[in-house]
Amino acid sequence: MAKPVLQIIVGSTRPGRVGRAIADWFRDRAEQRGDFDVELIDLAEVALPFMDEPHHPRLKQYVNAHTKEWSATVERGDAYVFVTPEYNHSFTAVTKNALDYLHQEWQHKAAGFVSYGGVSGGTRAVNGLRQVVSTLKMVPIVEAVNIPFFPQFIGEDGTVTPNDVMNQSADAMLDELAKLTGALSALRAA
């Protein structure tokens, strides 16, 4: 039986960002566990323009090739982890745009969060994301990875050196994602 697909979505496209390095660390952690087939989705590479579809996403009547490709990518996922910085007490516009492009593709799937920032570790960004994903009928989990003062974990080579709290938080979140993904599969099949 095939493993469920976990898509890790990098929510920052800013030059010089560390989101990709944090996502790479989390991807490696998730792959080591073996609960999921893991895909890394970098919104900088997806490069969606601001919403340009003439029909509401709920109708799934996409006209643009980039939307059809994005739909196929998200449709293949069974669970998601959003790797997000905190910009002005919220998550990024590029993440909101990527979520808003689609509707049915997100439904009845679990969502986890890895956030990073200053003193708050991106928790305010995650609070905003929880509301949005809930509206899309996703199921946000409580367990999360919050990385305050993130530069201390980024080495000179640009890779992440996690501490025990980060690793334990990642494992707790992955445990819950695996349980919930299995439970939600019946809803997706219906």
N, C-alpha and C positions, 0 to 999 in steps of 0.2 A: 504494500500500500504506500502511495506517495506521501511524503511529508507535506504539511501545510507550508505555504509560502509566507515568509515574513519579509515585508518591504521596509527598509530603513530609509526614510526620506530626509534628505539634508535640506533644511529650510533657510539657508543663507546663501546669497549669491554675491555678496560683497567681496571685492578684491581684498586679499589678505585675511580672509575669514579663517577661523579655526574649526568651523562646523564639520568640514570634511574630515579632518584629523580625528575629531571626536567620534564621528560616524564610523570611521575605519576601525577605531578601537572597539566600539560597540559591536560592529559586524563580526570582528574576530572572536569576541566573547560569545556571541550568539552561535557562530559556526562551531566553536569548540564544544558546545553543549549538545548539538545534534538534534534538537527538537524540531527544527525548521530547515527548509531550504531558504537561504537568505539571499536577498537581492538588495543592492544599494542603489537608491534612486536619488540622483543629485539634481535638484531643481535648476542649478546653473547649466547643466547639460540638457535638460528637458527644454528649457528656454521658451516657456509658454508666453505669448504676448498677453497683455491684459485682456480680459474676457472679450472675445469678439464673435461669439456664436449668436445667431439671430433668434434661436429658440431657447426656451427655458431648459436647463440641464435635466430636469425631471422627465422630459419627453424623450430624451436620448436620440434626438434627431440632429446629429452633428453634421456640419457641412465642411468643416476645415480638417485637413489631414492631420495637423498637430493635435487637434482634439480627439480624433479617432485613435491616434497612436497613444495618447495619454489615457484614454478610456480602456484600451486593451491592456496597457501596463497595469493600471490600478485594478482592473477586473481580475487579473491573474493573482493578485494578493489575497491572502486569507487573514492577515493581521498586519498592523503597521506600527512603527516606532518613528515618531517625529523628533528629529534632532533640531532644536531651536535655540537661537540666542534670544535675548530680551532687548528689544528696541523700544525705548520710551514707555516702559511698563506693559509692553504687549509683544506679540509675535510678529513676524515679518509679513509685509504685504505680499511677497511672492508665495508664501505658504497659503495665505488666505485665497489668493487667486487660483492656486492649484486645487485647493479644496472646492472652490465655487464652480469650477469648470464642469464638475461631474455631480451626480446625485446617487443613482441606483448602485453604482459601482462600489460605493463606500459602505452601503448598508449591511448591518448585522455582522460587523467585523470589529475585532478588538483593537484598541489604540493605546499605545504606551508612549511615554515622553522621556527624552533625555534633553535636559536644558542646561544652559551655561550662561554665566554673567558675572556680575560683581557680587555684592553682599547677598543678594537674594537668590543667586544661582539660577536665575531665569524662571522662578516659580510664578511670577505674575504673567509671563508669557504663556505658561502652561495653563494657568487658570482661564485665560481667554480662549485658548485652544480647546479646552474641555467643553466649553459651551458650544462652540462651532461643531465639533465632531459629534456631540450628542444630538444636535439638530439634524445632522445627516444620518441619524440612526446608527451611529457607531457606538461602541461601548468602551468608554475610557476607563482604564484601570487606575486604582489608587497608587499602586507601587510605581515609583519613578526614580530616575537618576537626576539629581540636581547638583550641578558643579559650580559652587561659588568660587570667586577669585581664580578662574580657570587658567590664567597664564602659568601658575605654578606647576601645572600638570603637563605643559607642552615643552618638550625638549628642544634643543638647538636644531635637531634634525626634523622638527615639525611633527613628531609622533607624540602620542599621549602616553604618559606613564601614570596609570591610575593608582589611587590609594585603596586601602581595604574597604572603605565605605562605598566607593564607586563600584567596586567589583561585587560587593554584597548586594548593593541596590540593584545592579544590573541582573544578577541572578534571581533575586526576588521578583523583579518585573518579568523576566523571561519565564519563570515558573507560572506566574499568574496568566501571562499571555498564552502559554501552552494549554492551560486548563480551559480558559475562556474560549480560545479558538476552537477547541474540540466541541465544547458545548454549543457554540453558535453555528457550527457546521450544519446542523439540522434545519435551522432557520434559513440558511442560505440555499439549501437544497430544495426547500418547499416551493 
